[in-house]
Amino acid sequence: MATDDLATQLAPRAGANILAVEPFQGLTARVRFRPEGALDVFRAVHDDLGYDHLSMVGAIDWVDHREVFYIVWSDVTKQYLGLSADLTGDAPHIESATPVWPSANWHEREAWELVGVAFDHHPDMRHLLMPDDYAFHPLLRSFKLHEPEELEVKSRSV
């Protein structure tokens, strides 16, 4: 499917929230959208285009902002589609995709825990990998690791 056709099909339900439909190697296309219109975009992609399986949700810290991305699959066209939105770096949040794709649950929890993206109205936003009282997001570029420790290297004769 051509990117122009994809944009045309998304227009009735999510047109105002679509920023760009770009070619992307390995995917039908990448749809860049406004975060405030996320749920409309998710529903249009699922209901109108038939992308009924969410394969992954991820997030990237670009220092000045964060990007959240979604990879969805269509059983009808046998193709993947990418969705992405740029979020502000100081308080990144976006609507949860779980009402449309229930499989987003764990993926969003992981993106929140590791990169600090909050998913509004998520049904179970709690730690998945880290301890419950862990307050840091280890995949942020601002996350500082402690200095390497001096290690005493011992050798032995065999």
ChimeraX commands (.cxc) that place a marker at each C-alpha (Angstrom):
marker #1 position 0.00,0.00,0.00 radius 0.5
marker #1 position 1.36,3.40,-0.98 radius 0.5
marker #1 position 1.88,6.00,1.73 radius 0.5
marker #1 position -0.62,8.34,0.01 radius 0.5
marker #1 position -3.29,5.62,0.08 radius 0.5
marker #1 position -2.59,4.97,3.74 radius 0.5
marker #1 position -2.91,8.67,4.59 radius 0.5
marker #1 position -6.19,8.84,2.66 radius 0.5
marker #1 position -7.63,5.85,4.53 radius 0.5
marker #1 position -6.61,7.32,7.91 radius 0.5
marker #1 position -7.97,10.79,7.14 radius 0.5
marker #1 position -11.67,10.35,8.03 radius 0.5
marker #1 position -11.06,9.23,11.61 radius 0.5
marker #1 position -7.55,10.44,12.45 radius 0.5
marker #1 position -6.56,12.93,9.76 radius 0.5
marker #1 position -6.08,15.93,12.06 radius 0.5
marker #1 position -3.75,13.89,14.27 radius 0.5
marker #1 position -1.54,12.51,11.48 radius 0.5
marker #1 position 1.69,14.46,11.05 radius 0.5
marker #1 position 3.26,12.31,8.33 radius 0.5
marker #1 position 3.09,8.95,6.61 radius 0.5
marker #1 position 6.62,8.02,5.62 radius 0.5
marker #1 position 8.19,5.09,3.83 radius 0.5
marker #1 position 10.13,2.90,6.27 radius 0.5
marker #1 position 12.16,-0.16,5.32 radius 0.5
marker #1 position 10.57,-3.43,6.44 radius 0.5
marker #1 position 7.20,-1.79,7.18 radius 0.5
marker #1 position 4.24,-0.75,5.10 radius 0.5
marker #1 position 5.01,2.76,6.36 radius 0.5
marker #1 position 5.62,4.76,9.51 radius 0.5
marker #1 position 2.77,6.96,10.68 radius 0.5
marker #1 position 3.89,9.89,12.82 radius 0.5
marker #1 position 1.04,11.31,14.90 radius 0.5
marker #1 position 0.19,13.88,17.56 radius 0.5
marker #1 position 0.23,12.31,21.04 radius 0.5
marker #1 position -3.03,14.01,22.06 radius 0.5
marker #1 position -4.83,12.11,19.27 radius 0.5
marker #1 position -3.31,8.71,20.02 radius 0.5
marker #1 position -6.54,6.86,20.74 radius 0.5
marker #1 position -8.15,8.10,17.50 radius 0.5
marker #1 position -5.10,6.96,15.54 radius 0.5
marker #1 position -5.04,3.56,17.28 radius 0.5
marker #1 position -8.73,2.99,16.56 radius 0.5
marker #1 position -8.39,4.05,12.92 radius 0.5
marker #1 position -5.41,1.77,12.37 radius 0.5
marker #1 position -7.16,-1.14,14.09 radius 0.5
marker #1 position -10.75,-0.73,12.88 radius 0.5
marker #1 position -10.34,0.90,9.47 radius 0.5
marker #1 position -7.04,-0.60,8.28 radius 0.5
marker #1 position -7.27,-4.00,9.96 radius 0.5
marker #1 position -4.06,-3.93,11.99 radius 0.5
marker #1 position -5.44,-6.21,14.67 radius 0.5
marker #1 position -2.25,-7.34,16.38 radius 0.5
marker #1 position 0.10,-5.12,18.40 radius 0.5
marker #1 position 3.58,-6.64,18.19 radius 0.5
marker #1 position 5.48,-4.16,20.32 radius 0.5
marker #1 position 5.57,-0.81,22.07 radius 0.5
marker #1 position 8.86,0.89,22.80 radius 0.5
marker #1 position 10.27,4.24,23.77 radius 0.5
marker #1 position 13.50,6.10,23.10 radius 0.5
marker #1 position 15.08,8.93,25.07 radius 0.5
marker #1 position 16.45,11.47,22.57 radius 0.5
marker #1 position 17.61,13.76,25.43 radius 0.5
marker #1 position 15.47,16.78,24.38 radius 0.5
marker #1 position 12.33,14.65,23.91 radius 0.5
marker #1 position 11.15,11.06,24.00 radius 0.5
marker #1 position 9.64,9.04,21.23 radius 0.5
marker #1 position 7.13,6.25,21.72 radius 0.5
marker #1 position 6.62,3.78,18.90 radius 0.5
marker #1 position 4.26,0.93,18.12 radius 0.5
marker #1 position 4.61,-1.92,15.64 radius 0.5
marker #1 position 1.30,-3.42,14.52 radius 0.5
marker #1 position 0.51,-6.37,12.24 radius 0.5
marker #1 position -2.34,-7.01,9.82 radius 0.5
marker #1 position -3.41,-10.61,9.27 radius 0.5
marker #1 position -5.24,-9.48,6.12 radius 0.5
marker #1 position -2.35,-7.73,4.34 radius 0.5
marker #1 position 0.42,-9.70,6.09 radius 0.5
marker #1 position 2.33,-6.47,6.72 radius 0.5
marker #1 position 3.69,-4.48,9.64 radius 0.5
marker #1 position 2.94,-0.81,10.19 radius 0.5
marker #1 position 4.89,1.53,12.46 radius 0.5
marker #1 position 3.33,4.29,14.54 radius 0.5
marker #1 position 5.31,6.91,16.43 radius 0.5
marker #1 position 4.81,10.06,18.44 radius 0.5
marker #1 position 7.24,12.56,19.95 radius 0.5
marker #1 position 6.63,13.42,23.60 radius 0.5
marker #1 position 7.98,16.26,25.71 radius 0.5
marker #1 position 11.06,15.34,27.71 radius 0.5
marker #1 position 9.95,16.82,31.05 radius 0.5
marker #1 position 6.63,14.96,31.51 radius 0.5
marker #1 position 6.21,12.43,28.70 radius 0.5
marker #1 position 2.78,10.85,28.58 radius 0.5
marker #1 position 0.39,9.42,26.02 radius 0.5
marker #1 position -2.94,7.60,26.12 radius 0.5
marker #1 position -2.70,3.85,26.67 radius 0.5
marker #1 position -3.30,1.59,23.66 radius 0.5
marker #1 position -4.81,-1.16,25.86 radius 0.5
marker #1 position -8.47,-0.33,24.99 radius 0.5
marker #1 position -7.64,-1.08,21.34 radius 0.5
marker #1 position -4.91,-3.71,21.71 radius 0.5
marker #1 position -4.99,-5.44,25.14 radius 0.5
marker #1 position -1.50,-6.81,24.46 radius 0.5
marker #1 position -0.15,-3.27,24.98 radius 0.5
marker #1 position -0.40,-3.85,28.74 radius 0.5
marker #1 position 3.03,-5.33,29.40 radius 0.5
marker #1 position 4.76,-3.42,26.61 radius 0.5
marker #1 position 3.61,-0.09,28.06 radius 0.5
marker #1 position 4.61,-1.11,31.56 radius 0.5
marker #1 position 8.10,-1.88,30.28 radius 0.5
marker #1 position 8.37,1.44,28.39 radius 0.5
marker #1 position 7.23,3.33,31.51 radius 0.5
marker #1 position 9.59,1.47,33.78 radius 0.5
marker #1 position 12.71,1.73,31.61 radius 0.5
marker #1 position 12.23,5.06,29.78 radius 0.5
marker #1 position 9.72,6.92,31.95 radius 0.5
marker #1 position 6.86,7.33,29.48 radius 0.5
marker #1 position 3.54,7.46,31.35 radius 0.5
marker #1 position 0.53,5.83,29.68 radius 0.5
marker #1 position -2.68,7.59,30.68 radius 0.5
marker #1 position -5.56,5.34,31.78 radius 0.5
marker #1 position -3.38,2.22,31.76 radius 0.5
marker #1 position -5.25,-0.55,33.65 radius 0.5
marker #1 position -2.29,-1.82,35.70 radius 0.5
marker #1 position 0.68,0.58,35.73 radius 0.5
marker #1 position 3.09,-1.07,38.13 radius 0.5
marker #1 position 6.64,-2.31,37.92 radius 0.5
marker #1 position 7.31,-5.27,35.70 radius 0.5
marker #1 position 11.08,-5.76,35.93 radius 0.5
marker #1 position 12.32,-3.55,38.77 radius 0.5
marker #1 position 11.52,-3.67,42.48 radius 0.5
marker #1 position 8.26,-1.95,43.49 radius 0.5
marker #1 position 10.02,0.94,45.22 radius 0.5
marker #1 position 12.49,1.57,42.37 radius 0.5
marker #1 position 12.26,5.26,41.41 radius 0.5
marker #1 position 14.60,5.47,38.41 radius 0.5
marker #1 position 14.29,4.78,34.69 radius 0.5
marker #1 position 17.51,3.01,33.68 radius 0.5
marker #1 position 17.30,3.57,29.92 radius 0.5
marker #1 position 17.18,7.35,30.21 radius 0.5
marker #1 position 20.35,8.96,28.93 radius 0.5
marker #1 position 20.43,11.02,32.13 radius 0.5
marker #1 position 20.59,7.84,34.24 radius 0.5
marker #1 position 24.05,7.78,35.82 radius 0.5
marker #1 position 25.74,4.53,36.56 radius 0.5
marker #1 position 28.10,4.45,39.50 radius 0.5
marker #1 position 31.80,4.65,38.76 radius 0.5
marker #1 position 33.51,1.37,37.98 radius 0.5
marker #1 position 34.96,-0.17,41.07 radius 0.5
marker #1 position 38.58,-1.04,41.45 radius 0.5
marker #1 position 38.85,-4.76,41.13 radius 0.5
marker #1 position 41.72,-6.69,42.58 radius 0.5
marker #1 position 42.87,-9.20,40.04 radius 0.5
marker #1 position 44.42,-12.28,41.54 radius 0.5
marker #1 position 46.26,-14.82,39.58 radius 0.5
marker #1 position 46.97,-18.32,40.58 radius 0.5
marker #1 position 49.33,-20.94,39.40 radius 0.5
marker #1 position 47.99,-24.22,38.27 radius 0.5
marker link #1:1,2 radius 0.2
marker link #1:2,3 radius 0.2
marker link #1:3,4 radius 0.2
marker link #1:4,5 radius 0.2
marker link #1:5,6 radius 0.2
marker link #1:6,7 radius 0.2
marker link #1:7,8 radius 0.2
marker link #1:8,9 radius 0.2
marker link #1:9,10 radius 0.2
marker link #1:10,11 radius 0.2
marker link #1:11,12 radius 0.2
marker link #1:12,13 radius 0.2
marker link #1:13,14 radius 0.2
marker link #1:14,15 radius 0.2
marker link #1:15,16 radius 0.2
marker link #1:16,17 radius 0.2
marker link #1:17,18 radius 0.2
marker link #1:18,19 radius 0.2
marker link #1:19,20 radius 0.2
marker link #1:20,21 radius 0.2
marker link #1:21,22 radius 0.2
marker link #1:22,23 radius 0.2
marker link #1:23,24 radius 0.2
marker link #1:24,25 radius 0.2
marker link #1:25,26 radius 0.2
marker link #1:26,27 radius 0.2
marker link #1:27,28 radius 0.2
marker link #1:28,29 radius 0.2
marker link #1:29,30 radius 0.2
marker link #1:30,31 radius 0.2
marker link #1:31,32 radius 0.2
marker link #1:32,33 radius 0.2
marker link #1:33,34 radius 0.2
marker link #1:34,35 radius 0.2
marker link #1:35,36 radius 0.2
marker link #1:36,37 radius 0.2
marker link #1:37,38 radius 0.2
marker link #1:38,39 radius 0.2
marker link #1:39,40 radius 0.2
marker link #1:40,41 radius 0.2
marker link #1:41,42 radius 0.2
marker link #1:42,43 radius 0.2
marker link #1:43,44 radius 0.2
marker link #1:44,45 radius 0.2
marker link #1:45,46 radius 0.2
marker link #1:46,47 radius 0.2
marker link #1:47,48 radius 0.2
marker link #1:48,49 radius 0.2
marker link #1:49,50 radius 0.2
marker link #1:50,51 radius 0.2
marker link #1:51,52 radius 0.2
marker link #1:52,53 radius 0.2
marker link #1:53,54 radius 0.2
marker link #1:54,55 radius 0.2
marker link #1:55,56 radius 0.2
marker link #1:56,57 radius 0.2
marker link #1:57,58 radius 0.2
marker link #1:58,59 radius 0.2
marker link #1:59,60 radius 0.2
marker link #1:60,61 radius 0.2
marker link #1:61,62 radius 0.2
marker link #1:62,63 radius 0.2
marker link #1:63,64 radius 0.2
marker link #1:64,65 radius 0.2
marker link #1:65,66 radius 0.2
marker link #1:66,67 radius 0.2
marker link #1:67,68 radius 0.2
marker link #1:68,69 radius 0.2
marker link #1:69,70 radius 0.2
marker link #1:70,71 radius 0.2
marker link #1:71,72 radius 0.2
marker link #1:72,73 radius 0.2
marker link #1:73,74 radius 0.2
marker link #1:74,75 radius 0.2
marker link #1:75,76 radius 0.2
marker link #1:76,77 radius 0.2
marker link #1:77,78 radius 0.2
marker link #1:78,79 radius 0.2
marker link #1:79,80 radius 0.2
marker link #1:80,81 radius 0.2
marker link #1:81,82 radius 0.2
marker link #1:82,83 radius 0.2
marker link #1:83,84 radius 0.2
marker link #1:84,85 radius 0.2
marker link #1:85,86 radius 0.2
marker link #1:86,87 radius 0.2
marker link #1:87,88 radius 0.2
marker link #1:88,89 radius 0.2
marker link #1:89,90 radius 0.2
marker link #1:90,91 radius 0.2
marker link #1:91,92 radius 0.2
marker link #1:92,93 radius 0.2
marker link #1:93,94 radius 0.2
marker link #1:94,95 radius 0.2
marker link #1:95,96 radius 0.2
marker link #1:96,97 radius 0.2
marker link #1:97,98 radius 0.2
marker link #1:98,99 radius 0.2
marker link #1:99,100 radius 0.2
marker link #1:100,101 radius 0.2
marker link #1:101,102 radius 0.2
marker link #1:102,103 radius 0.2
marker link #1:103,104 radius 0.2
marker link #1:104,105 radius 0.2
marker link #1:105,106 radius 0.2
marker link #1:106,107 radius 0.2
marker link #1:107,108 radius 0.2
marker link #1:108,109 radius 0.2
marker link #1:109,110 radius 0.2
marker link #1:110,111 radius 0.2
marker link #1:111,112 radius 0.2
marker link #1:112,113 radius 0.2
marker link #1:113,114 radius 0.2
marker link #1:114,115 radius 0.2
marker link #1:115,116 radius 0.2
marker link #1:116,117 radius 0.2
marker link #1:117,118 radius 0.2
marker link #1:118,119 radius 0.2
marker link #1:119,120 radius 0.2
marker link #1:120,121 radius 0.2
marker link #1:121,122 radius 0.2
marker link #1:122,123 radius 0.2
marker link #1:123,124 radius 0.2
marker link #1:124,125 radius 0.2
marker link #1:125,126 radius 0.2
marker link #1:126,127 radius 0.2
marker link #1:127,128 radius 0.2
marker link #1:128,129 radius 0.2
marker link #1:129,130 radius 0.2
marker link #1:130,131 radius 0.2
marker link #1:131,132 radius 0.2
marker link #1:132,133 radius 0.2
marker link #1:133,134 radius 0.2
marker link #1:134,135 radius 0.2
marker link #1:135,136 radius 0.2
marker link #1:136,137 radius 0.2
marker link #1:137,138 radius 0.2
marker link #1:138,139 radius 0.2
marker link #1:139,140 radius 0.2
marker link #1:140,141 radius 0.2
marker link #1:141,142 radius 0.2
marker link #1:142,143 radius 0.2
marker link #1:143,144 radius 0.2
marker link #1:144,145 radius 0.2
marker link #1:145,146 radius 0.2
marker link #1:146,147 radius 0.2
marker link #1:147,148 radius 0.2
marker link #1:148,149 radius 0.2
marker link #1:149,150 radius 0.2
marker link #1:150,151 radius 0.2
marker link #1:151,152 radius 0.2
marker link #1:152,153 radius 0.2
marker link #1:153,154 radius 0.2
marker link #1:154,155 radius 0.2
marker link #1:155,156 radius 0.2
marker link #1:156,157 radius 0.2
marker link #1:157,158 radius 0.2
view
